[in-house]
């Protein structure tokens, strides 16, 4: 080869230069894997094409959980409001029907005795309507959506005002054993939602009427207040008891004549609400004898 030939440089084509620049030299190895699977360095978590430090990943997860908690709290608040609205509307409808029926009777009959009876019934129904209204206004005015010291006896009294006519209609007698107990730290409307649900379940379990015991006790040793709702209904079979708090599980065939129940969401929501209050709910039942639900809530002083 001549000197001129040895010193001759052949310029590479642009296409070839570009191709070569994109090629990565392979490391010298006896084995070359079929696919390249990069592993994150120690202390990193790979998310998509980026490596995120564990602290950042945990912060993001914490934020998502907090958002979900807030959404759950809002959903429970709306559920409580919906239950209260449904119950109040149902009771008001009963009152209005009483007023309308006795007004018609007074218009049809001209004798003074019948008219006096009709006016007396209308007056009593109007008083009940005013009592329901004052109860609902007290709920809206005095109960916030936050945890606060709550009088469970007042919750029981307000709930019975709303359900009195329905319980009477289905021949349900109420027995009260309300001891003087400390206030609990609770969201009042949510606890009322739980109590309404338990009372409606009790009423539905007693197709031919019966008795419901509502009991309040203070367990000073544990720092809890116990609220018990016990019925004399049909009871729940032993094999079904472990599942009654599962979402969408129900022992009913569907809503009853009042349009209530049968979705399998009531007791599941009750359990979530009580657990959010750092409380507990348990059930005891005997087929043919009845069912008792006991709610335990920490007193306000123990959580303040």
Residue pairs with C-beta under 8 A, 6 or more apart in sequence:
12 20
26 32
40 46
40 51
41 51
43 53
43 54
44 51
44 52
44 53
44 54
45 51
45 52
45 53
45 54
45 57
46 52
47 57
72 272
73 145
73 276
76 190
76 193
76 269
76 272
76 273
76 276
77 145
77 187
77 189
77 190
79 193
79 269
80 187
80 189
80 190
80 192
80 193
81 189
83 193
83 196
83 197
84 136
84 139
84 162
84 189
84 192
84 193
84 196
87 162
87 163
87 196
88 132
88 136
88 162
90 166
90 258
91 132
91 162
91 163
91 164
91 165
91 166
92 129
92 132
94 165
94 166
94 169
95 125
95 126
95 128
95 129
95 132
95 165
96 129
98 121
98 122
98 125
99 122
99 125
99 126
102 117
102 118
102 119
102 121
102 122
102 125
103 118
103 122
105 114
105 117
105 118
106 114
106 115
106 118
106 119
106 122
109 115
109 118
128 165
131 161
132 161
132 162
135 158
135 161
135 162
136 162
138 158
139 158
139 188
139 189
139 192
142 188
143 150
143 187
143 188
143 189
144 187
145 187
145 189
146 187
147 185
147 186
147 187
147 277
147 303
148 185
148 186
148 187
148 188
149 183
149 184
149 185
149 300
150 183
150 184
150 185
150 186
150 187
150 188
150 191
150 300
151 183
152 181
152 183
152 184
152 186
152 191
152 216
152 225
152 227
152 297
153 178
153 181
153 216
155 188
155 191
155 192
155 195
156 176
156 178
156 195
156 214
156 216
156 227
158 192
159 192
159 195
159 196
159 199
160 167
160 174
162 196
163 196
163 199
163 200
166 203
166 258
167 174
167 199
167 203
167 212
170 203
170 206
170 209
171 208
171 209
171 210
172 202
172 203
172 206
172 209
172 210
172 211
172 212
173 209
173 210
173 211
173 212
174 211
174 212
174 214
175 211
175 212
175 213
175 214
176 214
176 215
177 213
177 214
177 215
177 216
178 214
178 215
178 216
179 215
179 216
179 217
179 218
180 218
181 216
181 217
181 218
181 225
181 299
182 218
182 225
182 299
182 300
182 301
183 299
183 300
184 191
184 225
184 277
184 297
184 298
184 299
184 300
185 277
185 297
185 298
185 299
185 300
185 303
185 304
186 277
186 297
187 277
190 273
190 276
190 277
191 273
191 277
191 297
193 269
193 270
193 273
194 270
194 273
194 274
194 295
195 227
195 229
197 266
197 267
197 269
197 270
198 229
198 270
198 293
199 212
199 229
200 260
200 261
200 266
201 261
201 266
201 267
202 212
202 229
202 231
202 233
202 291
203 212
203 231
204 233
204 252
204 256
204 260
204 261
205 231
205 233
205 234
205 235
205 290
205 291
206 231
206 232
206 233
206 234
207 234
210 231
210 232
210 233
210 290
211 231
211 232
212 229
212 230
212 231
212 232
213 228
213 229
213 230
213 231
214 227
214 228
214 229
215 226
215 227
215 228
215 230
216 225
216 226
216 227
216 228
217 225
217 226
217 228
218 224
218 225
218 226
218 299
219 225
219 226
219 296
222 296
223 298
223 299
223 301
223 302
224 279
224 296
224 297
224 298
224 299
225 296
225 297
225 298
225 299
226 294
226 295
226 296
227 294
227 295
227 297
228 292
228 293
228 294
228 295
229 292
229 293
230 290
230 291
230 292
230 293
231 290
231 291
231 292
232 289
232 290
233 290
233 291
234 287
234 288
234 290
235 285
235 286
235 287
235 288
235 289
235 290
235 291
236 244
236 251
236 283
236 285
236 287
236 291
237 287
238 287
240 251
241 283
241 285
243 249
244 251
244 267
244 283
245 267
245 268
245 270
245 271
245 281
246 264
246 268
247 264
247 265
247 268
248 263
248 264
248 265
248 268
249 264
249 268
250 261
250 262
250 263
250 264
252 261
252 262
253 262
254 261
254 262
255 261
255 262
255 263
256 262
270 281
271 281
274 280
274 281
274 295
274 297
275 281
277 297
277 298
278 298
278 303
279 295
279 296
279 297
279 298
280 295
280 296
281 293
281 294
281 295
281 296
282 293
282 294
283 291
283 292
283 293
283 294
284 291
284 292
284 294
285 291
285 292
